[in-house]
Amino acid sequence: MSVFAGTRSINGVQVTVDGRPLDQAIQVRTYGSGFFEWSYEGDGPMQLALAILIEYYGNQQQALSMAEMFMKAIVANFDNDWELTSEDIRSALLQLNPMPTNVSVR
């Protein structure tokens, strides 16, 4: 099970997955500056939602199709410091899309 974590400090934000920096996924799509943010709806949280879902699904199209809903329901509601497991993501996605198609997850 993967663990995603974000921290905000005077030095900025840091997001990791299993202790390593989470790829920003700017090669897939760039929202605004391409930097991660959270706790509101906007470009930074959208970039974070996309990056988390690309890591979770391992599939760009699946991630792109769910990123906006995931950003609004989950990422926009993160506290300054947060942690999210792959099981948390699975549960959230099932609530957002209760009739999932046959999807693969890493």
PyRosetta script that sets phi, psi and omega in degrees:
from pyrosetta import init, pose_from_sequence

init()
pose = pose_from_sequence("MSVFAGTRSINGVQVTVDGRPLDQAIQVRTYGSGFFEWSYEGDGPMQLALAILIEYYGNQQQALSMAEMFMKAIVANFDNDWELTSEDIRSALLQLNPMPTNVSVR")
pose.set_psi(1, 130.4)
pose.set_omega(1, 178.3)
pose.set_phi(2, -83.6)
pose.set_psi(2, 149.7)
pose.set_omega(2, 176.7)
pose.set_phi(3, -124.5)
pose.set_psi(3, 120.7)
pose.set_omega(3, 176.7)
pose.set_phi(4, -100.2)
pose.set_psi(4, 141.0)
pose.set_omega(4, -179.8)
pose.set_phi(5, -145.3)
pose.set_psi(5, 144.1)
pose.set_omega(5, 176.9)
pose.set_phi(6, -131.5)
pose.set_psi(6, 141.4)
pose.set_omega(6, 176.5)
pose.set_phi(7, -133.9)
pose.set_psi(7, 146.8)
pose.set_omega(7, 177.3)
pose.set_phi(8, -122.4)
pose.set_psi(8, 129.4)
pose.set_omega(8, 177.9)
pose.set_phi(9, -140.3)
pose.set_psi(9, -177.2)
pose.set_omega(9, 178.5)
pose.set_phi(10, -62.0)
pose.set_psi(10, -21.9)
pose.set_omega(10, 179.7)
pose.set_phi(11, -87.8)
pose.set_psi(11, 1.3)
pose.set_omega(11, 179.6)
pose.set_phi(12, 113.1)
pose.set_psi(12, -159.1)
pose.set_omega(12, -178.8)
pose.set_phi(13, -108.0)
pose.set_psi(13, 150.8)
pose.set_omega(13, 176.4)
pose.set_phi(14, -135.9)
pose.set_psi(14, 132.1)
pose.set_omega(14, 178.0)
pose.set_phi(15, -127.0)
pose.set_psi(15, 130.5)
pose.set_omega(15, 179.9)
pose.set_phi(16, -127.5)
pose.set_psi(16, 159.5)
pose.set_omega(16, 168.9)
pose.set_phi(17, -129.4)
pose.set_psi(17, 122.2)
pose.set_omega(17, -177.0)
pose.set_phi(18, 51.2)
pose.set_psi(18, 38.2)
pose.set_omega(18, 175.4)
pose.set_phi(19, 86.0)
pose.set_psi(19, -7.1)
pose.set_omega(19, 179.0)
pose.set_phi(20, -109.4)
pose.set_psi(20, 153.5)
pose.set_omega(20, 179.9)
pose.set_phi(21, -58.5)
pose.set_psi(21, 136.0)
pose.set_omega(21, 177.1)
pose.set_phi(22, -77.4)
pose.set_psi(22, 129.3)
pose.set_omega(22, 176.5)
pose.set_phi(23, -60.7)
pose.set_psi(23, 137.2)
pose.set_omega(23, -175.8)
pose.set_phi(24, -76.3)
pose.set_psi(24, -9.1)
pose.set_omega(24, 176.9)
pose.set_phi(25, 62.1)
pose.set_psi(25, 25.7)
pose.set_omega(25, 179.6)
pose.set_phi(26, -70.3)
pose.set_psi(26, -16.1)
pose.set_omega(26, 175.9)
pose.set_phi(27, -73.0)
pose.set_psi(27, -18.1)
pose.set_omega(27, 178.6)
pose.set_phi(28, -91.8)
pose.set_psi(28, -53.7)
pose.set_omega(28, 177.9)
pose.set_phi(29, -161.8)
pose.set_psi(29, 142.9)
pose.set_omega(29, 178.6)
pose.set_phi(30, -115.3)
pose.set_psi(30, 123.7)
pose.set_omega(30, 175.9)
pose.set_phi(31, -104.1)
pose.set_psi(31, 121.9)
pose.set_omega(31, -179.0)
pose.set_phi(32, 58.7)
pose.set_psi(32, -126.5)
pose.set_omega(32, -178.6)
pose.set_phi(33, -79.7)
pose.set_psi(33, -13.4)
pose.set_omega(33, -177.8)
pose.set_phi(34, 87.3)
pose.set_psi(34, 2.1)
pose.set_omega(34, 179.9)
pose.set_phi(35, -89.3)
pose.set_psi(35, 152.5)
pose.set_omega(35, 178.8)
pose.set_phi(36, -78.0)
pose.set_psi(36, 144.8)
pose.set_omega(36, 170.2)
pose.set_phi(37, -154.1)
pose.set_psi(37, 171.9)
pose.set_omega(37, 177.6)
pose.set_phi(38, -160.2)
pose.set_psi(38, 177.1)
pose.set_omega(38, 178.7)
pose.set_phi(39, 81.4)
pose.set_psi(39, 11.8)
pose.set_omega(39, 174.5)
pose.set_phi(40, -160.6)
pose.set_psi(40, 171.2)
pose.set_omega(40, 176.4)
pose.set_phi(41, -96.3)
pose.set_psi(41, 125.9)
pose.set_omega(41, -179.4)
pose.set_phi(42, 172.6)
pose.set_psi(42, -168.6)
pose.set_omega(42, -175.1)
pose.set_phi(43, -64.6)
pose.set_psi(43, -46.8)
pose.set_omega(43, -179.6)
pose.set_phi(44, -60.7)
pose.set_psi(44, -48.0)
pose.set_omega(44, 176.0)
pose.set_phi(45, -63.5)
pose.set_psi(45, -32.5)
pose.set_omega(45, 177.2)
pose.set_phi(46, -66.9)
pose.set_psi(46, -39.6)
pose.set_omega(46, 177.4)
pose.set_phi(47, -63.0)
pose.set_psi(47, -41.1)
pose.set_omega(47, 178.6)
pose.set_phi(48, -66.1)
pose.set_psi(48, -44.8)
pose.set_omega(48, 178.7)
pose.set_phi(49, -58.6)
pose.set_psi(49, -46.0)
pose.set_omega(49, 179.6)
pose.set_phi(50, -61.3)
pose.set_psi(50, -46.0)
pose.set_omega(50, -178.6)
pose.set_phi(51, -62.7)
pose.set_psi(51, -43.6)
pose.set_omega(51, 178.3)
pose.set_phi(52, -60.6)
pose.set_psi(52, -46.5)
pose.set_omega(52, -176.2)
pose.set_phi(53, -71.3)
pose.set_psi(53, -31.7)
pose.set_omega(53, 174.0)
pose.set_phi(54, -64.0)
pose.set_psi(54, -43.8)
pose.set_omega(54, 177.3)
pose.set_phi(55, -63.8)
pose.set_psi(55, -41.0)
pose.set_omega(55, -177.3)
pose.set_phi(56, -68.4)
pose.set_psi(56, -53.2)
pose.set_omega(56, -176.7)
pose.set_phi(57, -79.1)
pose.set_psi(57, -34.3)
pose.set_omega(57, -171.1)
pose.set_phi(58, 71.9)
pose.set_psi(58, 20.5)
pose.set_omega(58, -175.2)
pose.set_phi(59, -145.0)
pose.set_psi(59, 118.7)
pose.set_omega(59, -175.7)
pose.set_phi(60, -64.6)
pose.set_psi(60, -41.9)
pose.set_omega(60, -177.0)
pose.set_phi(61, -65.0)
pose.set_psi(61, -43.9)
pose.set_omega(61, 177.4)
pose.set_phi(62, -61.6)
pose.set_psi(62, -42.7)
pose.set_omega(62, -179.8)
pose.set_phi(63, -63.0)
pose.set_psi(63, -46.2)
pose.set_omega(63, 179.9)
pose.set_phi(64, -62.0)
pose.set_psi(64, -37.0)
pose.set_omega(64, -177.0)
pose.set_phi(65, -70.3)
pose.set_psi(65, -25.2)
pose.set_omega(65, -177.2)
pose.set_phi(66, -108.8)
pose.set_psi(66, -6.9)
pose.set_omega(66, -170.7)
pose.set_phi(67, -60.4)
pose.set_psi(67, -43.7)
pose.set_omega(67, -176.8)
pose.set_phi(68, -66.7)
pose.set_psi(68, -44.2)
pose.set_omega(68, 178.1)
pose.set_phi(69, -63.2)
pose.set_psi(69, -42.4)
pose.set_omega(69, -179.8)
pose.set_phi(70, -64.4)
pose.set_psi(70, -41.3)
pose.set_omega(70, 178.7)
pose.set_phi(71, -60.7)
pose.set_psi(71, -48.8)
pose.set_omega(71, -176.4)
pose.set_phi(72, -67.1)
pose.set_psi(72, -40.1)
pose.set_omega(72, -175.3)
pose.set_phi(73, -84.0)
pose.set_psi(73, -31.5)
pose.set_omega(73, -172.1)
pose.set_phi(74, -116.3)
pose.set_psi(74, -63.1)
pose.set_omega(74, -172.6)
pose.set_phi(75, -62.1)
pose.set_psi(75, -39.9)
pose.set_omega(75, -179.9)
pose.set_phi(76, -65.3)
pose.set_psi(76, -15.2)
pose.set_omega(76, -178.3)
pose.set_phi(77, -106.9)
pose.set_psi(77, 6.1)
pose.set_omega(77, 176.9)
pose.set_phi(78, -64.8)
pose.set_psi(78, 148.3)
pose.set_omega(78, 169.5)
pose.set_phi(79, -78.9)
pose.set_psi(79, -179.7)
pose.set_omega(79, 177.9)
pose.set_phi(80, -55.8)
pose.set_psi(80, -45.1)
pose.set_omega(80, 175.2)
pose.set_phi(81, -114.3)
pose.set_psi(81, 136.1)
pose.set_omega(81, -176.0)
pose.set_phi(82, -148.1)
pose.set_psi(82, 161.5)
pose.set_omega(82, 175.6)
pose.set_phi(83, -142.4)
pose.set_psi(83, 140.5)
pose.set_omega(83, -176.1)
pose.set_phi(84, -143.5)
pose.set_psi(84, 125.7)
pose.set_omega(84, 177.7)
pose.set_phi(85, -93.3)
pose.set_psi(85, 165.9)
pose.set_omega(85, 176.3)
pose.set_phi(86, -62.6)
pose.set_psi(86, -29.8)
pose.set_omega(86, 176.6)
pose.set_phi(87, -68.8)
pose.set_psi(87, -39.2)
pose.set_omega(87, 175.3)
pose.set_phi(88, -60.5)
pose.set_psi(88, -41.8)
pose.set_omega(88, 179.7)
pose.set_phi(89, -64.9)
pose.set_psi(89, -45.8)
pose.set_omega(89, 179.3)
pose.set_phi(90, -57.5)
pose.set_psi(90, -46.5)
pose.set_omega(90, 179.9)
pose.set_phi(91, -62.2)
pose.set_psi(91, -43.6)
pose.set_omega(91, 179.7)
pose.set_phi(92, -63.4)
pose.set_psi(92, -43.2)
pose.set_omega(92, -179.3)
pose.set_phi(93, -66.0)
pose.set_psi(93, -35.8)
pose.set_omega(93, 176.7)
pose.set_phi(94, -65.8)
pose.set_psi(94, -35.2)
pose.set_omega(94, 176.6)
pose.set_phi(95, -70.9)
pose.set_psi(95, -36.8)
pose.set_omega(95, -179.6)
pose.set_phi(96, -74.7)
pose.set_psi(96, -32.2)
pose.set_omega(96, -176.4)
pose.set_phi(97, -138.9)
pose.set_psi(97, 77.9)
pose.set_omega(97, -172.1)
pose.set_phi(98, -64.6)
pose.set_psi(98, -16.4)
pose.set_omega(98, 178.6)
pose.set_phi(99, -114.2)
pose.set_psi(99, 64.9)
pose.set_omega(99, -176.1)
pose.set_phi(100, -66.3)
pose.set_psi(100, 147.3)
pose.set_omega(100, 173.3)
pose.set_phi(101, -76.8)
pose.set_psi(101, 176.6)
pose.set_omega(101, -178.6)
pose.set_phi(102, -67.8)
pose.set_psi(102, 97.0)
pose.set_omega(102, -176.8)
pose.set_phi(103, -113.0)
pose.set_psi(103, 150.2)
pose.set_omega(103, 176.4)
pose.set_phi(104, -104.6)
pose.set_psi(104, 148.4)
pose.set_omega(104, -179.3)
pose.set_phi(105, -133.9)
pose.set_psi(105, 139.1)
pose.set_omega(105, 178.0)
pose.set_phi(106, -72.7)
pose.dump_pdb("model.pdb")
